Amino acid sequence: MDSYKKISLRNKLRPFIDDGEVWAKVIDIECNKVYSDIEENGSFTVTLDILNNRMKKKDEMLHKIINEKDFEDNEELTKEFIENYMYISFMKIEVDDVRVIKKIEGFNDDWFKLKIIDIDKFMKKAEKIIAMIGKNNNINELYKQVIIDKRCIMNANKNWVMRGEWTFSASPVVSKSYLVELLDTFEEDKPKKLEVPEDAIFSSKEEILECIKDFNTFHFNKIKVNHVGQGHNSILLNHNEEFVFYDIGFTLSYKRDKSKKLKSEDVNIDKCKMIILSHWDLDHYLGIALYDYEKLFNKVWIAPSEAKSQTAKRIINIIFKVSKRKLLISDYIDTEKIMLGDNLVIYRNKSSKAKDYINNNGLSIYINKKSKNVNLLKLVSVGDVAYENMHKDFKEENKLDILVAYHHGSGNYKKNIFESNNNSKSIAIIPVGCNTHKHPTEIAINDLKSKGFNIYRTDGLKENFKCDNKCEECEINNNKYIEFDLEINEEIKEELDVIIDEEISRYPPDSFYDRYEDGVFHSGVFHSGIWDEVYLNIKSEIEEVLEREKICLPIEYFIDDNIIDDRITDAYIDSYND
């Protein structure tokens, strides 16, 4: 561990610079909208790894340390190791010209350079801005086009200039906006790419089961999908309020996305026992910056082995070095299904498609198991796995009570294979925040509704609300999470059934129907108000039971028009037959 001891551990990173050059590498290019008839038009969000020179040196030192076998088991040194080498650094740029995208794609997953200027100090740096954009350009016009309208322009040097948001976290998360000039690749002195350590990958299913054996008696009975803006962050709880994270994400637009409401104090991280990560996309793991890294990294982690970004590989290496436990599931071993506790299955999805490979080879979770006197709801949370790429089991096990929907309600899928398990009263949760992608899309919402799901958005807004990227409605909403129970005690279920039947029995059957002919009921005084009175009385009594038992499920799950009509019909048939 000699190289570790040589470096100053107390020297914290200062990521942001007023102006200068930084290294960048593409993490993801996401298409928002493309106009195919005009080649230079389009709308894209590009996410980049960003390193300044000091970060570059730290990653080089980290590479040396992670290859040393004598990493000391010393609590103080471990803490300082995390503080010194653990950081998250990325930039998001909005691109409105496909020529910029082609330029970026040409770097072929290699490092290139950006010249950047702090937008907050924009007007104070007129000389440097003129040098960037050329003397013939108007600074005020540039301000409007690039800073306000988020357009891409080409400068006198034939380089593209655009706006970018640089986010950094060594805990907490901070963000700054920059004017960005896209430069070419540099062959010399490029940052060293971190790699996924082979020793961190499970070699067999038996190794995974050994790693999670302490969870054999775990029974999950509640889900919370946290509102973290445009990201995914769920916790699955047992009766003791102990929980497992399924994704620990956070919005990537930290500065702009004011819809986010979850704070670190809202989750007791000491109760967390495990982190299951669907895949290594930033919006699914950036939430680690909300919590104590040392506590998180010493917990059990289960995640896919596919990781693209420098940030993801940095985290994997540090978790593995600190916890001394394997955490990655490869697609080369037989790990399609892994049982966790007595009622949760982790699915390792597999897709050979190059497009969205990391998403579609991610981990999904499935909960479904009845225990004594308990009716457990069926839940699937897919991560970002497209519905058509879900494990083959779900072609038959496709009727659900709760679905955590695909990719923030994106419409980019062929077919939703899931449908309601409960007469159109099932629940679809969409993790969504302020975004440029118009999530959730109308296609996704209509598809879910056609399959019998009621829509619940983590941002608490109406199902068809379209974000204008200004966060006005998003900001005023105070929704922190969506919470649902995953089981209903059979005695409670019977009590609710009795409430419905007893209320209906208070009225003569002909109060609802006046005649029965040829197997069809014809309503008599149906609209006289009696039906509404029955419904309201039943609803009031059921709400009292749910509140008394602290059951977190919508009232509509137990009572709706169809349930009342069916019970009235049954009562009338019995009366008619008598």
Secondary structure, DSSP 4 states (H G I P E B T S, - for coil): -HHHHHS-TT-------SEEEEEEEEEEEEEEEE-TTSTT-EEEEEEEEEE-HHHHHHHHHHHHHHT-S-----HHHHHHHHHHH--EEEEEEEE--HHHHHHHHTTTT--EEEEEEEGGGGGGGHHHHHHHH-TTS-HHHHIIIIIIS---EE-TTS-EEEEEEEEEESSSEEEEEEEEEE----SSSPPPPP---GGGB-SSHHHHHHHTGGGTT----EEEEE--SSS-EEEEE-TTS-EEEEEE---S-TTT-TT----GGGS-GGGEEEEE-S---GGGTGGGGGS-HHHHHTSEEEEES---SHHHHHHHHHHHHHH-S--EE-TTSS-SEEEETTTEEEEE-----STTHHHHTSEEEEE---BTTEEEPPEEE-TT--GGGS-GGGGTS-EESEEE-GGGG----S----EESSTT-EEEEE---S-SS-SSPHHHHHHHHHTTEEEEETT---TT----SS-HHHHH----EEEEESEEEHHHHHHHHHHHHHHHHTS-GGGTEEEEETTEEEESSGGGTHHHHHHHHHHHHHHHHHHHHT--S-GGGT--HHHHHHHHHHHHHHHHH-
